[in-house]
Amino acid sequence: MKTIGLIGGMSFESSAVYYRQVNEAVRARLGGLASAEVLMHSVNFEEIVALQKMGRWDLAAKRLADVARGLEQAGAACVLICTNTMHMVADEVEAALSVPLIDIIDETARALKAGGAKRPLLLATRYTMEQPFYAERMKRHGIEIMVPDEAGRAATHGIIFDELCAGRILDPSRDRLIEIIKTAKADGADSVILGCTEICLILDPVKLPLSGYDSTTIHAEAAVEFALTERNAVRAA
């Protein structure tokens, strides 16, 4: 079994989900009391959010690259950035490593294609929905994403940062997200990406108006596949 390196803390609410899902997947495959070989470096999310708000993605990239190198030096055979938004700096983090970086966007795209989804709605932070890094990487896999309108993007971003990252799960917010999904369905979306690693805390991907793809679960399962089969996780060119 290879050791999985997790860059967590963004937020720690979803990082806890990663840890549980990775270990549950290993136990399901190996049986008994098997659990994963995991190294996690959980950063102070308040510091990362401050850099996001200042637009200092260069400093955020340096911070995560340093963490990634530390995980590799400690014995990690692969590294995951346990958040969609910070994949904005995935290229810089990958460049700091000699082990594979398992990319959440690539893995989610593969799951979408396997499920026959072609026009997914993306629910995520404003950064992920509005910056080009996510849509452009999806296009490499032949997938065109949809995003909510301005009001929907603002509502989703607020639910993520003001509630989910703080451990608050509110029914009215769930209803609002379902409303956004229904609107996208009417506009032609054939699926929905839970494209923030906290959204799985409030939405069940199998109980939505559209086929749901939870990026957290997809990413965690990709890590376990790598750890147990020694698959070479190569980022798309």
HELIX and SHEET records of a PDB file:
HELIX    1   1 PHE A   12  LEU A   30  1                                  19    
HELIX    2   2 PHE A   45  MET A   54  1                                  10    
HELIX    3   3 TRP A   57  ALA A   74  1                                  18    
HELIX    4   4 THR A   85  VAL A   89  5                                   5    
HELIX    5   5 ALA A   90  ALA A   95  1                                   6    
HELIX    6   6 ILE A  104  ALA A  114  1                                  11    
HELIX    7   7 ARG A  126  GLU A  130  1                                   5    
HELIX    8   8 PRO A  132  ARG A  140  1                                   9    
HELIX    9   9 GLU A  150  GLY A  158  1                                   9    
HELIX   10  10 ILE A  159  GLU A  163  3                                   5    
HELIX   11  11 LEU A  164  ALA A  166  5                                   3    
HELIX   12  12 ASP A  171  ALA A  186  1                                  16    
HELIX   13  13 ILE A  199  LEU A  201  5                                   3    
HELIX   14  14 SER A  215  THR A  229  1                                  15    
SHEET    1   A 3 VAL A  38  SER A  42  0                                        
SHEET    2   A 3 ILE A   4  GLY A   8  1                                        
SHEET    3   A 3 CYS A  78  ILE A  81  1                                        
SHEET    1   B 3 PRO A 120  LEU A 123  0                                        
SHEET    2   B 3 SER A 191  LEU A 194  1                                        
SHEET    3   B 3 SER A 211  ASP A 214  1                                        
END                                                                             
